[in-house]
């Protein structure tokens, strides 16, 4: 079994190498440990049958490699398309083209999986089950059904064998990245294995439909008093980690203006309401739907807005929420210093070498935003420029921030279709002001003081124990100090060089003095003499001369 799996992984790795070569990426193979999988006799073709790879850009070829490698790699590329802090904008633009194109599997197979997961037959579960899917993706597909109680539902069924396929591809991906890690780092991707780890966690969450069900229930609780925003009901008794059953929503896409007007709804108000709902998720709850494209945002005939597909949600901590608001307040007030400060607060790690250049880039962004204020793609331009600054200065920012920026750009596109004078920034301003007020409220300041005092109290409580532990180690002689001398290596080398010369000089001096004294000393008759000098004195003098010659050549060396 292990042998079969190993052979399968090696064959898949060779297939990956073949695809890389077909698109002109032989340098990745040649310059990494991947080359050991290709024999010297075999050559991989550099051209496709339909087009020469030299007519394509490097980024287009990377996208085509991803397409050929299949759904798992497409998912990775789609995830990375939301991370402009990791990838250059040209590659992100190519990844944005990728679609999750997978044909549906047989309806009979969907029935079998539902029955296997629930332990009941389809007839026992549903009054009606449509074997023709409404839609399909790489992980699963969706079927219409009706419960015995008469409620219309949709049943999401996981694709057969997808978990094993994903596991194999993830193992392959990890091995490929490990072997080509040096290449990726030279290309500017500094933490490729960390990216694989994050993607692995994301994929395993997507493979468990119980997590999506939990997301739906959480949103249902948050918005239980909301009258104009609706979350579909989850049927937990009909849900497992491979089957998800939720309420069927009758409505139209939010961009279907003709249908909206036929129901007597005003598209402009729908656009404003939709953005208001989304901004409330970000700035009030810090818990938001991460993929609000038009297919996931529906409108009911009564004007209620409905979000579907909660497989991907984002979260912000309170501090991140404050910092994110500060960025938009800074943009509104044209405060470059404020934006720079809050971008650093958003970052998990930031190492900006030139603060003045950093602020000047933000000033340039603000000036351009004044120019683009009345353009159709103001928010898209803004988010793109912000993402470029984050990438250029290597700010490590949590993925949720990029999900928000992407979502705001999508919502602006939706809003422009429904509302010609739609301005996202005008809606964000009052929310930003509200969050800043919350940040400096007595409650927030009180909580900060409470957490700070708690940490200080914890420090004072643990300090005697820590001191006692250090003293105990000193007493036992088990205390070890590790000191790194960064930047002092040349000085330490010179000190070491001088010390060695001094030691050799002292040895030579000692030999000369002791040999001179021993010449006049009386020795036994058995002591051999050479040229009237005792052997022991001659040996000392010879050793001193030899060490003197060595010292001379040693001194010619540069430390």
C-alpha positions in Angstrom: 0.0 0.0 0.0 2.8 2.4 1.0 4.7 1.4 -2.1 1.7 2.0 -4.4 1.2 5.5 -2.9 4.9 6.4 -3.3 4.9 5.3 -6.9 1.7 7.3 -7.5 3.2 10.4 -6.0 6.4 10.1 -8.0 4.4 9.6 -11.2 2.3 12.7 -10.3 5.5 14.7 -9.6 6.9 13.6 -13.0 3.7 14.7 -14.6 4.0 18.1 -12.9 7.6 18.4 -14.2 6.4 17.6 -17.7 3.8 20.3 -17.6 6.4 22.8 -16.3 8.7 22.0 -19.2 5.9 22.3 -21.8 5.4 25.9 -20.7 9.1 26.8 -20.8 9.9 26.5 -17.0 12.8 24.1 -17.4 14.8 26.5 -15.3 12.8 25.5 -12.3 13.6 21.8 -12.9 17.3 22.4 -13.9 18.1 24.7 -10.9 16.4 22.6 -8.2 16.3 19.1 -6.8 13.5 18.3 -9.3 16.1 17.6 -11.9 16.8 14.1 -10.4 13.4 13.0 -11.6 14.3 13.5 -15.3 16.8 11.2 -17.0 19.6 12.7 -19.1 18.2 11.1 -22.2 14.7 12.5 -21.9 13.8 16.0 -23.0 10.5 17.7 -22.3 8.8 19.5 -25.2 8.8 23.3 -24.9 5.7 24.0 -27.0 2.0 23.2 -27.0 0.3 21.9 -30.1 -1.8 25.1 -30.4 0.6 27.9 -29.5 4.3 28.6 -28.9 5.0 29.4 -25.3 7.4 32.2 -26.4 4.4 34.1 -27.6 3.0 34.2 -24.0 4.1 36.2 -20.9 5.7 34.3 -18.0 2.5 35.0 -15.9 0.3 33.6 -18.6 2.4 30.4 -18.7 2.2 30.0 -14.9 -1.6 30.3 -15.2 -1.7 27.6 -17.9 0.4 25.3 -15.8 -2.1 25.7 -13.0 -5.0 25.0 -15.3 -3.4 21.7 -16.5 -2.5 20.5 -13.0 -6.2 20.5 -12.0 -8.7 21.6 -9.4 -6.5 21.6 -6.3 -3.9 23.8 -7.9 -6.7 26.1 -9.3 -8.0 26.5 -5.8 -4.5 27.4 -4.6 -4.2 30.0 -7.3 -7.6 31.4 -6.5 -6.6 31.7 -2.8 -3.3 33.4 -3.8 -5.2 35.9 -6.0 -6.4 37.4 -2.8 -2.9 37.8 -1.4 -1.1 40.7 -3.1 1.4 40.9 -0.2 2.8 37.6 -1.6 2.5 37.7 -5.4 3.1 40.5 -8.0 0.0 42.2 -9.4 0.6 40.8 -13.0 0.4 37.2 -11.7 -2.7 38.0 -9.5 -4.4 39.4 -12.6 -3.8 36.0 -14.4 -5.0 34.0 -11.4 -8.2 36.0 -11.3 -9.0 34.6 -14.8 -9.0 31.0 -13.4 -12.4 29.3 -13.1 -13.3 26.2 -11.2 -14.4 24.3 -14.3 -15.3 20.7 -13.4 -18.0 18.7 -15.0 -20.8 17.3 -12.7 -20.7 13.7 -11.5 -23.7 11.3 -11.9 -26.8 12.0 -9.9 -26.9 8.3 -8.9 -23.5 8.8 -7.3 -24.8 11.8 -5.4 -27.7 9.7 -4.1 -25.3 7.0 -2.9 -23.1 9.5 -1.0 -26.1 11.1 0.7 -27.4 7.7 1.8 -24.0 6.6 2.9 -23.5 9.7 5.0 -26.9 9.8 6.6 -27.6 6.1 7.0 -31.0 6.5 5.4 -32.4 6.1 1.9 -33.2 9.1 -0.3 -36.9 8.1 -0.1 -36.7 8.2 3.7 -35.1 11.6 3.8 -36.8 13.5 1.0 -40.2 13.7 -0.7 -38.3 14.8 -3.8 -34.7 14.7 -4.9 -33.5 16.1 -8.3 -30.6 14.1 -9.6 -29.8 16.8 -12.1 -27.5 19.3 -10.3 -28.1 23.0 -10.2 -24.3 23.6 -10.4 -21.0 21.9 -9.8 -17.5 22.8 -8.6 -14.2 21.0 -7.8 -15.3 20.1 -4.3 -19.0 19.3 -4.7 -22.3 20.0 -6.5 -25.7 21.2 -5.5 -29.1 19.4 -6.0 -32.7 20.6 -5.4 -34.8 18.6 -3.0 -37.9 18.8 -0.8 -38.1 17.5 2.8 -41.0 15.3 4.0 -42.2 18.3 5.9 -42.7 20.2 2.6 -39.7 22.6 2.9 -37.7 23.2 -0.3 -34.0 22.7 0.2 -30.7 22.5 -1.6 -28.3 19.6 -0.9 -24.6 20.2 -1.4 -22.9 16.8 -2.0 -19.1 16.4 -1.9 -17.5 15.0 -5.0 -16.6 11.2 -4.7 -12.9 10.6 -4.0 -12.2 14.3 -3.7 -10.7 14.1 -0.2 -8.1 11.5 -1.3 -7.3 13.5 -4.5 -6.8 16.7 -2.5 -4.5 14.8 0.1 -2.4 13.4 -2.8 -2.1 16.8 -4.5 -1.3 18.6 -1.2 1.5 16.1 -0.5 2.7 16.6 -4.1 2.5 20.4 -3.7 4.5 20.3 -0.4 7.2 18.1 -1.9 7.4 20.3 -5.1 7.7 23.5 -3.0 10.3 21.9 -0.7 12.4 20.9 -3.7 12.0 24.2 -5.4 12.1 26.4 -2.3 15.3 28.2 -3.3 13.9 29.1 -6.7 10.7 30.6 -5.1 12.8 32.6 -2.6 14.9 34.1 -5.5 11.6 35.0 -7.3 10.6 37.0 -4.2 8.3 34.5 -2.5 10.0 34.4 0.9 7.8 31.9 2.7 6.5 29.3 0.2 6.1 26.5 2.7 4.0 28.8 5.0 1.7 29.4 2.0 1.3 25.7 1.5 0.4 25.3 5.2 -2.2 28.0 5.0 -3.7 26.5 1.9 -3.8 23.1 3.4 -5.8 24.4 6.4 -8.1 26.2 4.0 -8.7 23.1 1.9 -9.4 20.8 4.8 -12.0 23.4 6.1 -13.7 23.4 2.7 -13.8 19.6 2.7 -15.8 19.6 6.0 -19.3 20.9 5.4 -19.9 21.0 9.1 -17.7 24.1 9.2 -19.9 25.9 6.6 -23.0 24.9 8.5 -21.4 26.5 11.7 -20.7 29.7 9.7 -24.3 29.9 8.6 -25.5 29.4 12.2 -23.2 32.1 13.5 -24.4 34.6 10.9 -28.0 33.6 11.7 -27.4 34.5 15.4 -25.7 37.8 14.6 -28.6 38.9 12.3 -31.6 37.4 14.1 -33.1 40.9 14.6 -32.3 42.1 11.0 -35.5 42.5 8.9 -33.9 43.3 5.5 -31.1 40.8 5.5 -31.8 37.0 5.5 -29.5 34.0 6.2 -30.7 30.6 4.9 -31.7 28.0 7.5 -29.4 25.0 8.0 -30.9 21.5 8.5 -28.4 19.9 10.9 -30.2 16.5 10.9 -29.5 16.3 7.1 -25.9 17.6 7.3 -22.6 15.8 7.7 -19.0 16.6 6.7 -19.8 15.5 3.1 -23.4 16.6 2.8 -24.9 20.1 3.5 -28.6 20.8 3.5 -29.9 24.3 3.6 -33.0 26.2 2.8 -33.8 26.9 -0.8 -34.0 30.6 -1.5 -36.3 31.9 -4.3 -34.9 35.1 -5.6 -32.7 36.7 -8.3 -29.1 37.8 -8.6 -28.6 41.3 -7.2 -27.4 42.5 -10.6 -30.7 41.4 -12.4 -32.1 45.0 -12.7 -35.0 43.9 -15.0 -36.3 41.5 -12.4 -35.8 43.9 -9.5 -37.8 46.6 -11.3 -40.6 44.2 -12.2 -41.0 43.5 -8.5 -41.3 47.2 -7.8 -37.9 47.4 -6.2 -35.5 50.4 -6.7 -32.0 49.1 -7.7 -30.3 52.1 -6.2 -31.8 51.4 -2.7 -30.9 47.7 -3.1 -27.3 48.7 -3.8 -27.1 51.0 -0.8 -28.7 48.4 1.4 -26.4 45.7 0.3 -23.3 47.7 1.0 -24.6 48.8 4.3 -25.1 45.2 5.3 -21.6 44.3 4.3 -20.0 47.3 6.0 -21.9 46.3 9.2 -20.3 42.9 9.0 -16.8 44.4 8.8 -16.9 47.4 11.1 -19.5 46.2 13.7 -19.1 42.4 14.0 -15.6 41.9 12.5 -17.0 38.7 11.0 -17.9 38.8 7.3 -18.9 36.8 4.2 -15.6 36.6 2.2 -17.0 36.0 -1.3 -19.8 38.5 -2.2 -19.8 38.0 -6.0 -23.2 38.5 -7.7 -24.0 34.7 -7.7 -23.8 34.6 -3.9 -25.9 37.8 -3.3 -29.6 37.2 -4.0 -32.7 39.5 -3.6 -36.1 38.2 -2.7 -39.3 39.8 -4.2 -39.9 41.6 -0.8 -36.5 43.3 -1.1 -34.7 41.1 1.4 -31.0 40.6 0.6 -29.8 37.0 1.0 -26.2 35.7 1.2 -25.4 32.1 0.2 -22.3 30.0 0.2 -20.6 30.5 3.5 -17.6 28.2 2.8 -15.3 31.2 3.1 -15.7 33.8 5.9 -13.2 36.3 7.3 -12.6 37.5 10.8 -11.0 40.7 12.2 -9.8 41.2 15.8 -10.9 44.5 17.5 -7.4 46.0 17.0 -7.4 45.1 13.3 -10.9 46.6 13.0 -9.6 49.9 14.5 -6.5 49.9 12.3 -8.6 49.1 9.1 -11.0 52.0 10.0 -8.0 54.3 10.5 -6.7 53.6 7.0 -10.0 54.7 5.4 -10.3 57.7 7.8 -6.8 58.7 6.7 -7.7 58.4 3.1 -10.8 60.5 3.6 -8.9 63.2 5.5 -5.8 62.9 3.2 -3.6 62.0 6.2 -0.5 60.1 5.0 1.0 59.7 8.4 -2.2 58.3 9.8 -2.5 55.8 6.9 1.2 54.7 7.4 0.7 54.2 11.1 -2.5 52.1 10.6 -1.0 50.0 7.8 1.8 49.1 10.3 -0.8 48.3 12.9 -2.6 46.0 10.5 0.7 44.1 9.7 1.6 41.1 11.7 5.2 42.0 11.0 6.6 45.2 9.3 10.1 46.2 8.6 10.0 49.5 6.6 13.6 50.7 6.2 12.7 54.2 4.8 9.8 55.8 6.6 9.9 58.9 4.5 9.7 57.0 1.2 6.9 54.9 2.7 4.9 58.0 3.5 5.7 59.7 0.2 4.3 56.6 -1.6 1.1 57.0 0.4 1.0 60.8 -0.4 1.2 59.9 -4.1 -1.7 57.4 -3.5 -3.8 60.1 -1.9 -3.1 62.5 -4.7 -4.1 60.0 -7.3 -7.3 59.1 -5.4 -8.4 62.7 -5.7 -8.0 62.3 -9.5 -9.9 59.0 -9.5 -12.6 60.2 -7.2 -15.2 60.3 -10.0 -14.0 57.4 -12.0 -16.0 54.1 -12.4 -13.3 52.0 -10.7 -12.3 54.2 -7.8 -12.3 51.5 -5.2 -10.7 48.9 -7.5 -7.9 51.4 -8.2 -7.6 52.2 -4.5 -7.4 48.6 -3.3 -4.9 47.8 -6.1 -2.6 50.6 -5.1 -2.9 49.8 -1.4 -2.0 46.2 -2.2 0.9 47.2 -4.2 2.3 49.3 -1.3 1.9 46.3 1.0 3.7 44.1 -1.5 6.5 46.5 -2.2 7.3 47.1 1.5 6.8 43.4 2.4 4.2 44.1 5.1 2.9 40.8 6.5 -0.8 41.4 6.7 -3.5 38.9 7.7 -5.4 37.4 4.8 -8.7 38.7 6.0 -7.7 42.3 5.2 -7.2 41.4 1.5 -10.5 39.5 1.5 -12.2 42.8 2.6 -10.4 44.9 0.0 -11.3 42.4 -2.7 -14.9 42.3 -1.5 -15.2 46.1 -1.5 -14.0 46.2 -5.1 -16.6 43.5 -6.1 -19.4 45.4 -4.2 -18.4 48.6 -6.0 -18.7 46.9 -9.3 -22.2 45.6 -8.3 -23.2 49.0 -7.0 -22.2 50.8 -10.2 -24.5 48.5 -12.2 -27.4 49.3 -10.0 -26.6 52.9 -8.9 -24.8 55.2 -11.4 -23.6 57.6 -8.6 -22.5 54.8 -6.3 -19.5 55.9 -4.1 -18.2 53.2 -1.7 -16.0 55.7 0.2 -19.0 57.9 1.1 -20.6 54.8 2.8 -17.4 53.8 4.5 -16.7 57.3 6.1 -19.5 57.2 8.7 -18.6 53.6 9.7 -15.0 54.6 10.1 -15.8 57.5 12.3 -18.1 55.3 14.4 -15.3 52.7 14.9 -12.8 55.4 15.8 -15.3 56.8 18.4 -15.6 53.2 19.7 -11.8 52.9 19.9 -11.6 55.9 22.2 -14.8 55.2 24.2 -14.6 54.7 28.0 -15.5 51.0 27.5 -12.6 50.4 25.0 -10.1 52.4 27.1 -11.3 50.5 30.2 -10.8 47.1 28.5 -7.3 48.2 27.3 -6.4 49.2 30.9 -7.8 46.0 32.2 -5.8 43.8 29.9 -2.6 45.9 30.4 -3.0 45.8 34.2 -3.7 42.0 34.1 -0.5 41.4 32.1 1.4 43.6 34.6 -0.1 41.8 37.5 0.8 38.4 35.9 4.4 39.6 35.4 4.6 40.7 39.1 3.1 37.4 40.3 5.5 35.2 38.2 8.6 37.3 38.7 9.7 35.7 42.1 9.3 32.2 40.6 11.4 33.2 37.6 14.1 34.8 39.7 14.2 31.7 42.0 14.5 29.5 38.9 17.5 31.6 37.6 19.2 31.5 41.0 18.8 27.7 41.3 20.4 27.3 37.9 23.3 29.6 38.7 23.8 27.6 42.0 23.8 24.3 40.1 26.0 25.7 37.3 23.4 24.9 34.6 22.6 28.4 33.5 23.5 28.8 29.8 23.6 32.1 27.9 23.4 32.2 24.1 24.7 35.5 22.7 24.7 36.3 19.0 27.4 38.9 18.0 25.8 40.4 14.9 28.1 42.9 13.2 31.1 42.2 15.4 32.6 39.4 13.5 35.5 41.4 11.9 36.5 42.9 15.3 36.3 39.4 16.9 38.5 38.0 14.1 41.1 40.7 14.7 41.1 40.1 18.5 41.4 36.3 17.9 44.3 37.0 15.5 46.2 39.3 17.9 45.6 36.8 20.8 47.1 33.9 18.7 50.2 36.1 17.9 50.7 37.0 21.5 50.4 33.3 22.7 53.0 32.1 20.1 55.3 35.0 21.0 55.2 34.1 24.7 55.9 30.5 23.9 59.0 31.5 21.8 60.2 33.8 24.5 59.8 31.1 27.1 61.8 28.6 25.0 64.6 31.1 24.3 65.0 32.0 28.0 64.8 28.4 29.2 67.3 27.2 26.5 69.7 30.0 27.4 69.6 29.2 31.1 70.0 25.5 30.5 73.3 25.9 28.5 75.2 26.9 31.6 73.6 24.2 33.8 75.6 21.0 34.7 74.0 17.9 33.2 74.8 14.2 33.7 77.5 12.6 31.5 74.7 10.7 29.6 73.3 14.0 28.2 74.4 14.3 24.5 76.1 17.5 23.4 76.2 19.0 19.9 78.7 21.8 19.1 79.2 22.1 22.8 75.5 22.8 23.5 73.3 20.4 25.5 70.8 18.5 23.4 67.8 19.8 25.5 69.0 23.4 25.0 69.4 22.9 21.3 66.0 21.3 21.0 64.4 24.4 22.7 66.3 26.8 20.5 65.3 24.9 17.3 61.7 24.8 18.4 61.8 28.6 19.1 63.3 29.3 15.6 60.7 27.1 13.9 57.8 28.9 15.8 59.4 32.3 14.9 59.4 31.4 11.2 55.7 30.3 11.5 54.9 33.5 13.3 56.5 35.6 10.6 54.4 34.0 7.9 51.3 34.1 10.2 51.7 37.8 10.6 51.7 38.3 6.8 48.2 36.9 6.7 45.3 39.4 7.0 42.9 38.6 9.9 
